[in-house]
Each structure stands twice: as C-alpha cells, then as structure tokens.
Amino acid sequence: MKRRILSLFLALVAVVTLVGCKKTTTQMDLSGTYTIKVWAADAATGLFEQQIAKFNETNDRGIVIEATVEATGEGDAAAAMINDVDNGADLYCFPQDQLARLKEAQALQQLGNAATNWVKENNDGGAVLAATIANKLYAYPMTSDNGYFMYYDKSVITNAEHLKSLESLIADCEAAGKMFSFELEGSGWYNAAFFFATGCHANFILNDEGTVIDIDDTYNTPEGVIAMKGMQKLLTSRCYNNSSNAPASFSASTPSAIVVSGTWDAPKTKEALGANYGVAELPSFTVDGKSYHLGSMSGNKLIGLKPQEDVTKAAALNLLAQYLTSAECQEQRFDTLEWGPSNKTVQAMDKVKANEALAALAAQNEYAQPQGQYPGQWWDLTKALATAARNAKTDAEISTALKGYKDAIDALLNKVPASPTNGPWGVIGGGVLGNWDADHTMSKQTDGTFLSDQTFDFAAGTEFKVRLDGDWNKAIGNAEGGNFVVETAGKYRVKLTVTSSDPLAGTIELVPVEE
C-alpha cells in the first residue's frame, strides 16, 4: 500500500473545497472524460449505471464519466479497499462502522468545506455524524437505514402480543418446528442488542488519525451479565439459527419463522413470505422478573471516494458523489430497492413514511444507539461473548467471559509500544481468515520469530498479509509487496521472521501442522 504524499493531499483538499460551490470566475475547468471503477451492492448496480448516465447528461461542467460498475457488497468493498487501496474502486459504498479503518488505510478522500456544507444541509444529523471523524467529513451519506428489526411469518406468529416477548416468540418457533434467526455468534453488531437493552454501551474515542485514544465500555458489569443471560435464552433454544439472511432463512429446508435483519432484505423477504409477510420492532426479554426491550445499532451506508493524484478527477468525482446521494437519486433507490433515505426531503415524503419495513426500523430506532467507530478487534471480541453465553453454565462463567473481554479491551490502550521486534503482529486475510475484517493473533517465540496462535486450514489460492498493530502501512505480504498467496492447500501456522527494525522488512513462511 503506497503512502500518499502530504503536499498532494493538501492540494487535493484545497481543490475539493471548491466542489459544490456555484459557478464563479475561479471555478476549475472539469470538462473531459474520466474512466472510473465503482463498487455498489449487487441489487443496485443497474440503478447506479442509470444514475451515472443521467449525471453525464445533466451536469453543466462538461464532465463525462465512463464507469465500470461492479457488484460488491458494502462490507466486502470496505475490506477490499483496506487491503489494496491502489487497485480499489474510485467510488464505493460502505457501512459507517468501517469509516475509521478506511481513513487509517488512506482509502478515503476528505471532503472540502463546500462539500461538507452541502452534506450537512441535505442530510439528517445522524447521517452527518456517521461520516465524521474528529469534526471532519470523509464520505457522503447514502442511506439512514443501516439498523435492524424483526421479519416474521404471520402464519406462525399469530398472536400479536407475542411480538413483545422473546420468550413467547421462542416458544412459538419451537412449537411450529421453525427457526428463529438472529446472527448473535457471527456479529457483535447484532448481539449488541442484548447489551444495549440493559443499558450497556461501548464507546471508542478516536484522534484525527482514526486511532483509539480512550474507551468507555460498560459490558463488564452486572448489566452485562443480565444481557448474556437474556442472550442464552435464544442461543440454547433448539430453534436458534445463527443467520441474518432473511430471504434464505425463510426459504430454507427448515425455514425460519423469525429473522432479525434490515431493510435491505425487504423486497426478497416479501417475495418469500407473500401474504404472511410481517415486520415489527424487536421484543423484550425477562431476567429475574425484570423486562428489557432489545436495543440495536442505528447507522448509515456511505459513499466514499478514493484519493486521486489527478485533482480535476477528484473534483469531478465529488460532483458525481453529490449527485448519487442527492434527493433525486435517493428517491429512486427508495422506489426501486426500498433503501431508507438520509436526505431530509425524501424522508419527509408520504410514501417513505408509509413503508412497512422503514416504519418497523423507525420504531426500533427508539431503542437504538447510534453506531460509533470501533477498532477491528472489538468485533471479534464481542462475537466471542455470544459463544461464551451459549456455553456458560453459571453466572460466574459469564462474569469470567466478561472479565476476559474487558482485559482485552483495556489492552488496546495499555500495551507495550508497537515495534517490529515487540509486535503485536497479526494475520489478516480471506478464506478461513475471514473477510479481511480482523487480525488473528501471532505470539513471539524464543528465537524472536512470530507464530500464529491458530492453525489454519488453508485452501490453495488463499491470500493474506501480516501487519503490525493493525496498521495497513506496516503490512507484509510477498516479496513484491502484494498479498502472500497459499500455493498448496493444507493445515498451517503462519510464521513471520523480522529481519530488521523496518516494519516492512520481514519474511512469511507456512509451517505445516500434522493431523
């Protein structure tokens, strides 16, 4: 990953500051043809192509965008950009929780003053906050619907009062032989619902570089124990299914009666359930005689721009991003895909207010906490809490899991200064390593090398890197600077030999592990 030259970046910001202003005598000449790559969700690629064509027809700056629009999910787009900015898309959609990581990877172009004002004037306050780090904007809000609620099958859940009670819903699913799908063990985003229900929170304070400088986390409290006991009720039920894919879950061989997901699943879920399509806010659970309404994270999807060396292209891309996030385009995406708008004008439209899924999300948002910025390690640590809740037999075991979580959180701040010889080094990649989302720990050996704590069952072609302290600017792959590629499938541990104080000077080996 190449470092961006500071002087170039400052020049770029100065140019982008002009974007969004009315025509003046100092306005840049942006006329010309720009060839770009765009990443958008599969369902939206056709609409993005149409909207870019409309931009070409209607902009008054002589800008012609020749775009290749590739189907890339928001989470996948963020991971791919973080891994390889230079080969990433010029314009891409991503969820707000990836903002800090993308900024740290130098994959986002900061918005200038005029563009910032345009975003603030046209979008709701939560959306503006979602695109902000240290009072500076780094993306354009595209939706305000990145939260979750409950889809249900009306032929199974026939008593509307049961929608208020997790215990009643579990009983209905078990009686019908249907599943209750809630991605608790696969996502800290979803299992936060139980912690937020009891009043817990996890807030990370970031500096201008997107680095964590303070943590306010209350998971390791008596309220956290209650949250995990509530989670246990579903995790240990025979109806539990660890999924958030509503259309697939309702159509599975053993179908679900309930799926916790978001508005992105609404059109296909309607097709799957037909007349039995139902939506509702999340229920409450009861522990020791007290009821707790499940919370959620509320958030946004954003459009980011890759920093450009050509400042005129950067300015043209900003104008395109403004158009793609304008009221016109957000209304089109609502009409076609039922995406919830961040634009205040579109939010006020009667047809938007009447949408069932968005109404359920709005009701659930009364119990939601705005999604903040989290380091990659946090997501892995919170996923592990759900598994600990499922396996725990006593409150003491739950408390032990929460104490371990808190120690790991504290270690994000209170650790030996990172260096090539001290570490910490971690393995990050695709395949069994995940979706380039988090580092897998490596421990220092007596000979000074680092070895992955885990054994990985690699498929041939799996790509990964090792990086120092989660820093993409200190990531090692192959000798050419690209990803390390597994040539022969097998079970291995990853070994790193650090050859100097240069964080990019090291070699990777695969150490076979016998069965």
C-alpha positions, 0 to 999 in steps of 0.5 A: 500500500503506497503512502500518499504524499502530504503536499498532494493531499493538501492540494487535493483538499484545497481543490475539493473545497471548491466542489459544490460551490456555484459557478464563479470566475475561479471555478476549475475547468472539469470538462473531459472524460474520466474512466472510473471503477465503482463498487455498489451492492449487487441489487443496485448496480443497474440503478447506479449505471442509470444514475451515472448516465443521467449525471453525464447528461445533466451536469453543466461542467462538461464532465463525462464519466465512463464507469465500470460498475461492479457488484460488491457488497458494502462490507466486502468493498470496505475490506477490499479497499483496506487491503489494496487501496491502489487497485480499489474502486474510485467510488464505493459504498460502505457501512459507517462502522468501517469509516475509521479503518478506511481513513487509517488505510488512506482509502478515503478522500476528505471532503472540502468545506463546500462539500461538507456544507452541502452534506450537512444541509441535505442530510439528517444529523445522524447521517452527518455524524456517521461520516465524521471523524474528529469534526471532519467529513470523509464520505457522503451519506447514502442511506439512514437505514443501516439498523435492524428489526424483526421479519416474521411469518404471520402464519406462525406468529399469530398472536400479536402480543407475542411480538413483545416477548422473546420468550413467547416468540421462542416458544412459538418457533419451537412449537411450529418446528421453525427457526428463529434467526438472529446472527448473535455468534457471527456479529457483535453488531447484532448481539449488541442488542442484548447489551444495549437493552440493559443499558450497556454501551461501548464507546471508542474515542478516536484522534484525527488519525482514526486511532483509539485514544480512550474507551468507555465500555460498560459490558463488564458489569452486572448489566452485562451479565443480565444481557448474556443471560437474556442472550442464552435464552435464544442461543440454547433454544433448539430453534436458534439459527445463527443467520441474518439472511432473511430471504434464505432463512425463510426459504430454507429446508427448515425455514425460519419463522423469525429473522432479525435483519434490515431493510435491505432484505425487504423486497426478497423477504416479501417475495418469500413470505407473500401474504404472511409477510410481517415486520415489527420492532424487536421484543423484550426479554425477562431476567429475574422478573425484570423486562428489557426491550432489545436495543440495536445499532442505528447507522448509515451506508456511505459513499466514499471516494478514493484519493486521486493524484489527478485533482480535476478527477477528484473534483469531478468525482465529488460532483458525481458523489453529490449527485448519487446521494442527492434527493433525486437519486435517493428517491429512486433507490427508495422506489426501486430497492426500498433503501431508507433515505438520509436526505431530509426531503425524501424522508419527509415524503408520504410514501417513505413514511408509509413503508412497512419495513422503514416504519418497523426500523423507525420504531426500533430506532427508539431503542437504538444507539447510534453506531460509533467507530470501533477498532477491528478487534472489538468485533471479534471480541464481542462475537466471542461473548455470544459463544461464551453465553451459549456455553456458560453454565453459571453466572460466574462463567459469564462474569469470567467471559466478561472479565476476559473481554474487558482485559482485552479491551483495556489492552488496546490502550495499555500495551507495550509500544508497537515495534517490529521486534515487540509486535503485536503482529497479526494475520489478516486475510480471506478464506478461513481468515475471514473477510479481511475484517480482523487480525488473528493473533501471532505470539513471539517465540524464543528465537524472536520469530512470530507464530500464529496462535491458530492453525489454519486450514488453508485452501490453495489460492488463499491470500493474506498479509501480516501487519503490525498493530493493525496498521495497513502501512506496516503490512507484509505480504510477498516479496513484491509487496502484494498479498502472500498467496497459499500455493498448496492447500493444507493445515498451517501456522503462519510464521513471520521472521523480522529481519530488521527494525523496518516494519516492512522488512520481514519474511512469511513462511507456512509451517505445516501442522500434522493431523 
